[in-house]
Amino acid sequence: MRCVFVQFRCHPGKTYEVADAIYDREVVSELYSTSGDYDLMAKVYIPEDQDVGHWLSDKLFDIPGISRTLTTMTFKAF
């Protein structure tokens, strides 16, 4: 499995709705509210044989209320 972190910027007033929708899909390992430029951060494990962009688009990025995302790929854990 490949670990990626995805940050979500939500439309004003929609953060809780977006968080509930993300969690309902049961595809994230952890989901946090955050301060700063983004409202939510998810830790996601993607199967090695899947294309990261397509997987995220199919599983998460169609949720209403998301205005922007930032995906951070990970490599070796220390």
C-alpha positions as CSV (number, residue, x, y, z in Angstrom):
1,M,0.0,0.0,0.0
2,R,1.2,3.5,-0.8
3,C,0.5,6.2,1.9
4,V,-0.5,9.7,0.7
5,F,-1.8,12.7,2.6
6,V,-4.6,14.7,1.1
7,Q,-5.6,18.1,2.3
8,F,-9.0,19.5,1.5
9,R,-10.2,23.1,1.3
10,C,-13.9,23.3,1.7
11,H,-16.5,25.9,0.6
12,P,-17.4,28.1,3.6
13,G,-19.7,26.3,6.0
14,K,-19.3,22.9,4.3
15,T,-16.3,21.4,6.3
16,Y,-18.4,19.2,8.5
17,E,-20.5,17.9,5.6
18,V,-17.4,17.2,3.6
19,A,-15.8,15.4,6.5
20,D,-18.9,13.3,7.0
21,A,-18.9,12.4,3.3
22,I,-15.2,11.5,3.3
23,Y,-15.6,9.3,6.4
24,D,-18.8,7.6,5.0
25,R,-16.8,6.3,2.0
26,E,-14.5,4.3,4.3
27,V,-11.4,4.9,2.2
28,V,-9.3,7.0,4.6
29,S,-7.2,5.7,7.5
30,E,-7.3,9.0,9.5
31,L,-9.1,12.3,9.0
32,Y,-8.3,15.5,10.9
33,S,-9.6,19.1,10.9
34,T,-6.7,21.5,10.5
35,S,-5.8,25.2,10.7
36,G,-4.2,27.1,7.9
37,D,-4.8,27.1,4.2
38,Y,-6.8,23.8,4.2
39,D,-9.6,22.6,6.4
40,L,-9.2,18.8,6.5
41,M,-6.3,16.4,6.2
42,A,-6.7,12.7,5.4
43,K,-4.2,9.9,5.6
44,V,-5.0,7.4,2.7
45,Y,-3.5,4.1,1.8
46,I,-3.7,3.3,-1.9
47,P,-3.1,-0.1,-3.4
48,E,0.3,-0.3,-5.1
49,D,-1.3,-1.5,-8.4
50,Q,-3.6,1.6,-8.6
51,D,-2.8,5.0,-10.2
52,V,-2.9,7.5,-7.3
53,G,-4.6,10.3,-9.3
54,H,-7.4,8.1,-10.7
55,W,-8.0,6.4,-7.4
56,L,-8.3,9.6,-5.5
57,S,-10.5,11.1,-8.2
58,D,-12.8,8.1,-8.2
59,K,-13.0,7.7,-4.4
60,L,-12.9,11.2,-3.0
61,F,-12.7,14.2,-5.3
62,D,-16.3,14.2,-6.4
63,I,-17.6,15.1,-3.0
64,P,-19.7,18.3,-3.1
65,G,-18.3,21.2,-1.0
66,I,-14.6,20.6,-1.9
67,S,-13.0,23.7,-3.5
68,R,-9.4,22.5,-3.7
69,T,-7.1,19.6,-2.7
70,L,-3.4,19.1,-2.2
71,T,-2.0,15.6,-2.3
72,T,1.4,14.8,-0.8
73,M,3.0,11.6,-1.8
74,T,5.1,9.8,0.8
75,F,8.2,7.6,0.4
76,K,10.2,6.0,3.1
77,A,9.0,6.1,6.7
78,F,11.7,6.7,9.4
